[in-house]
Amino acid sequence: MQKFEYKIVTISVAHLKKKDFQSELSRNFDEWGAEGWDLVKFEPVLESWFLFNDVRTKEFIVVFKREKSCGRPHVL
């Protein structure tokens, strides 16, 4: 049976608005892909202001997975 390891990354909306963050994020995603990590989920985390009837995206949770390998050290 296949076994997997997971990498979970939290990205705030504030970081997405920073000037160089998009290119940094692209470099990280490319690097992780080269290491065998597959992006399996990119999910918004919502923040609700009940009194104002307002819902906003606070951050994003990004989940990657790759198959565990006996020869690969367990480093995140």
Rosetta blueprint (number, residue, H / E / L):
1 M L
2 Q L
3 K L
4 F E
5 E E
6 Y E
7 K E
8 I E
9 V E
10 T E
11 I E
12 S E
13 V H
14 A H
15 H H
16 L H
17 K L
18 K L
19 K L
20 D L
21 F H
22 Q H
23 S H
24 E H
25 L H
26 S H
27 R H
28 N H
29 F H
30 D H
31 E H
32 W H
33 G H
34 A H
35 E L
36 G L
37 W L
38 D E
39 L E
40 V E
41 K E
42 F E
43 E E
44 P E
45 V E
46 L E
47 E E
48 S E
49 W E
50 F H
51 L H
52 F H
53 N L
54 D E
55 V E
56 R E
57 T E
58 K E
59 E E
60 F E
61 I E
62 V E
63 V E
64 F E
65 K E
66 R E
67 E E
68 K L
69 S L
70 C L
71 G L
72 R L
73 P L
74 H L
75 V L
76 L L
